[in-house]
Amino acid sequence: MLKPLLAACALAATAPAAMAACASDAEVAAFMESYLAKTPAQALSPGGSMEDALCSQAKLAAALEPHLGPVIGYKAGLTSKPAQERFGAAEPVRGLLFRDMMLEDGATLDAPWGAIPMVEADLILVVADDGINNATTPEEALAHISAIRPFIELPDLTLAKGQPFTAETITAMGVGTRLGVLGVPLSVQDPAAMARMLEEMSVTMRDAAGGVLVQAPGRAVLGNPVNAALWLRSKGVVFKSGDLISVGSFGPLFPPQKTKGGVSVIYQGLPGDPVVEVFFPE
């Protein structure tokens, strides 16, 4: 899965030094040292192009695999207009998901789990087969999705104070990949009905005391959460059976200190109104 991105690294490496900003091996090693120590890091590919950023991301992913396990899918970030405007992005950004970052519903973990840990209400699509690569609409894509899984992502914003937060530096650092909590899978029985439900559902994230942190319709993510998969395809991602796709946040991100000990996310409008939870002992 990393080969196409590593090929981009090779291309960037052949460009003139003034034109290329793919992170060097030394820069990736320094970033990894900060990542493993859970301390703020220096940005990778500051001032570089998106091609440079993806090259840096591929190098970082290769360094992360010994610690997070193999790549098992993809993530879309900045999938709402407010998020794009905040970081000066014209479109979403993409990153990777790793096997050992995934926790099960009801997980308890000590905060902080990263340099700048955050909590977000997300959703996972599980790819059934590679027919999704020919889909052009959410309904067509859902015919090739085996399950929908509630998902609380626990990203790490990582970068030290004063470092540039741009679409390129966010991409280069892997879009904040750190941890995530997976809920019980919901099978896709009727793609057309599921497409409507995903668009019309209400996603609510509450703190441990029941206070509402986020409340948003499914359409808050690119008009329909499945459009995140179609956007990734438009950028050349080729899905295979079993891949996980994180669609991005339905609302603002919160530091764990604002959650009063944990969060729950409910997806009202999906079958059974599923809930996923995570707890942070105070």
Secondary structure, DSSP 8 states (H G I E B T S, - for coil): --HHHHHHHHHHHTS-TTT-----HHHHHHHHHHHHHT--B--SSTT--HHHHHHHHHHHHHHHHHHH-SEEEEEEE--SHHHHHHTT-SS-EEEEEEGGGEEETTEE--S-SSSSB-BEEEEEEEE--GGGGG--SHHHHHTTEEEEEEEEEE-B--B-TTS---HHHHHHTTTT--EEEE---EE-S-HHHHHHHHHH-EEEEEETTS-EEEEEEGGGTTTSTTHHHHHHHHTT----TT-EEE---SS--B-GGGTTSEEEEEEETSTT--EEEEE---
